[in-house]
Amino acid sequence: MKHKMAIVGFGGMAGWHHKEIQTIDDLEIAGIWDIKEERRAVANQKGLHVYESLEDLLADPETDLVLIATPNDVHKPVAIAAMEAGKNVISEKPVTLSSADLQEMMEASTRTGRFLTVHQNRRWDEDFLTVRNILKEGRLGELFRVESRVHGSRGIPGDWRQEKEHGGGMILDWGVHLLDQMLLLFPGVSIRSVYATWTHVTNQLVDDGFSAELLFENNVRALVEVGTSNFISLPRWYVLGTDGTAVIEDWDLSGRIVRASGVDEKDVMPVITAAGLTKTMAPRRDDSIFTEELPKARSDVREFYLNVMAVLEGREESRIKLPEVMRVMKLMEAIARSAESGEVVKEIL
Ligand SMILES: NC(=O)c1ccc[n+]([C@@H]2O[C@H](COP(=O)([O-])OP(=O)(O)OC[C@H]3O[C@@H](n4cnc5c(N)ncnc54)[C@H](O)[C@@H]3O)[C@@H](O)[C@H]2O)c1
């Protein structure tokens, strides 16, 4: 069966979808709609059909799927209109701006019987999947802390991402990916508390970075951090267990695992610093540790589209479940509440 997808909003991300979809059998782009003349012209140059209006796009009986790649505030109204016009919907992330908005979208999906999903493509990030492998293997002993960070130094991008009314800010932009990944590392484990701070280094209207500390019911603490004024980046992932530590430096999967070998260190050489000496912080003796390769994961993000088509054909369940998306939305709201009040938010999420 061939599926035809129409795209609403033909900016940067829609260009990426266009490129990926060209490599997928059974999925075709029927056309696009964008409110900007210049973006419609770009689509035209690429040989894509350009609809006259959103209404024209939604009235096309040939399409069964609408992909929404507009600024974040536009996702909800377009998604609801598309489902009411009988279309299945893929919304870009973040699905919308609040849990109440998502609730409305989910109700529209139930009412119309149309499929609604979200492009949580970073579930296919190889660094994230590698951390999942590390946790599954249990090589680090009992896990007690996971840190996940992305750092850039160019501030918040100078487009709608700087404006609150369009759903700007880094919690909604990058936080939504990193929090989704963190929750997937601990399936079925509740969060007991959230403490967060945010930054306004380059922008006063929305957060241009944040740091959130989550305490899971199993006593694992997780740190999720996004920074846009960081000229030196900290590692993408840092994972700590009772018997070892793993680091993934970057998206290129550089990194390592260091584990205790079980050899007792009786004669630790202290480190002499200018103002004193320490055994506690002295480096490990070589024979007391193993340094190991990361269990690197490989992935193909096109599985996202294949899964959407399989769901529409009744062959598979959706890989991105709306209750999971809702949980991330509520977690982002708890993070905003903590950052605003300066207090720990204690609620079971
Ligand atoms: N999943 C990912 O990895 C990823 C990466 C980047 C962006 N995104 C998401 O994709 C979406 C778009 O981001 P972008 O970087 O492409 O932004 P962009 O500004 O490059 O593109 C948005 C486009 O939407 C158009 N638009 C605005 N309002 C519209 C409306 N009412 N109807 C039709 N078109 C409209 C704009 O003219 C623009 O061309 C956002 O939700 C963003 O969060 C996702």
Ligand as a Chemical Component Dictionary entry (heavy atoms), coordinates in Angstrom:
data_LIG
# 
_chem_comp.id                   LIG 
_chem_comp.type                 NON-POLYMER 
_chem_comp.pdbx_formal_charge   0 
_chem_comp.three_letter_code    LIG 
# 
loop_
_chem_comp_atom.comp_id 
_chem_comp_atom.atom_id 
_chem_comp_atom.alt_atom_id 
_chem_comp_atom.type_symbol 
_chem_comp_atom.charge 
_chem_comp_atom.model_Cartn_x 
_chem_comp_atom.model_Cartn_y 
_chem_comp_atom.model_Cartn_z 
_chem_comp_atom.pdbx_ordinal 
LIG N1  N1  N 0  12.639 16.320 15.564 1  
LIG C1  C1  C 0  13.699 17.089 15.345 2  
LIG O1  O1  O 0  14.847 16.653 15.376 3  
LIG C2  C2  C 0  13.484 18.533 15.022 4  
LIG C3  C3  C 0  14.558 19.347 14.607 5  
LIG C4  C4  C 0  14.272 20.679 14.274 6  
LIG C5  C5  C 0  12.992 21.169 14.400 7  
LIG N2  N2  N 1  11.982 20.346 14.834 8  
LIG C6  C6  C 0  10.602 20.836 14.992 9  
LIG O2  O2  O 0  10.070 21.100 13.711 10 
LIG C7  C7  C 0  9.195  22.217 13.771 11 
LIG C8  C8  C 0  9.669  23.256 12.773 12 
LIG O3  O3  O 0  10.976 23.677 13.095 13 
LIG P1  P1  P 0  11.937 24.292 11.992 14 
LIG O4  O4  O 0  13.294 24.321 12.584 15 
LIG O5  O5  O -1 11.738 23.590 10.702 16 
LIG O6  O6  O 0  11.365 25.787 11.896 17 
LIG P2  P2  P 0  11.387 26.724 10.643 18 
LIG O7  O7  O 0  11.119 28.095 11.158 19 
LIG O8  O8  O 0  12.615 26.481 9.845  20 
LIG O9  O9  O 0  10.146 26.229 9.768  21 
LIG C9  C9  C 0  8.807  26.428 10.143 22 
LIG C10 C10 C 0  8.005  26.729 8.882  23 
LIG O10 O10 O 0  6.626  26.760 9.222  24 
LIG C11 C11 C 0  6.024  27.812 8.487  25 
LIG N3  N3  N 0  4.774  28.208 9.147  26 
LIG C12 C12 C 0  4.603  28.992 10.239 27 
LIG N4  N4  N 0  3.304  29.077 10.550 28 
LIG C13 C13 C 0  2.622  28.336 9.642  29 
LIG C14 C14 C 0  1.258  28.045 9.438  30 
LIG N5  N5  N 0  0.315  28.521 10.243 31 
LIG N6  N6  N 0  0.920  27.253 8.394  32 
LIG C15 C15 C 0  1.863  26.771 7.547  33 
LIG N7  N7  N 0  3.191  27.024 7.685  34 
LIG C16 C16 C 0  3.563  27.781 8.735  35 
LIG C17 C17 C 0  7.079  28.912 8.446  36 
LIG O11 O11 O 0  6.828  29.825 7.401  37 
LIG C18 C18 C 0  8.356  28.089 8.254  38 
LIG O12 O12 O 0  8.679  27.929 6.891  39 
LIG C19 C19 C 0  9.219  22.702 15.214 40 
LIG O13 O13 O 0  8.135  22.172 15.905 41 
LIG C20 C20 C 0  10.522 22.141 15.760 42 
LIG O14 O14 O 0  10.493 21.917 17.149 43 
LIG C21 C21 C 0  12.215 19.045 15.122 44 
# 
loop_
_chem_comp_bond.comp_id 
_chem_comp_bond.atom_id_1 
_chem_comp_bond.atom_id_2 
_chem_comp_bond.value_order 
_chem_comp_bond.pdbx_ordinal 
LIG N1  C1  SING 1  
LIG C1  O1  DOUB 2  
LIG C1  C2  SING 3  
LIG C2  C3  SING 4  
LIG C2  C21 DOUB 5  
LIG C3  C4  DOUB 6  
LIG C4  C5  SING 7  
LIG C5  N2  DOUB 8  
LIG N2  C6  SING 9  
LIG N2  C21 SING 10 
LIG C6  O2  SING 11 
LIG C6  C20 SING 12 
LIG O2  C7  SING 13 
LIG C7  C8  SING 14 
LIG C7  C19 SING 15 
LIG C8  O3  SING 16 
LIG O3  P1  SING 17 
LIG P1  O4  DOUB 18 
LIG P1  O5  SING 19 
LIG P1  O6  SING 20 
LIG O6  P2  SING 21 
LIG P2  O7  DOUB 22 
LIG P2  O8  SING 23 
LIG P2  O9  SING 24 
LIG O9  C9  SING 25 
LIG C9  C10 SING 26 
LIG C10 O10 SING 27 
LIG C10 C18 SING 28 
LIG O10 C11 SING 29 
LIG C11 N3  SING 30 
LIG C11 C17 SING 31 
LIG N3  C12 SING 32 
LIG N3  C16 SING 33 
LIG C12 N4  DOUB 34 
LIG N4  C13 SING 35 
LIG C13 C14 SING 36 
LIG C13 C16 DOUB 37 
LIG C14 N5  SING 38 
LIG C14 N6  DOUB 39 
LIG N6  C15 SING 40 
LIG C15 N7  DOUB 41 
LIG N7  C16 SING 42 
LIG C17 O11 SING 43 
LIG C17 C18 SING 44 
LIG C18 O12 SING 45 
LIG C19 O13 SING 46 
LIG C19 C20 SING 47 
LIG C20 O14 SING 48 
# 
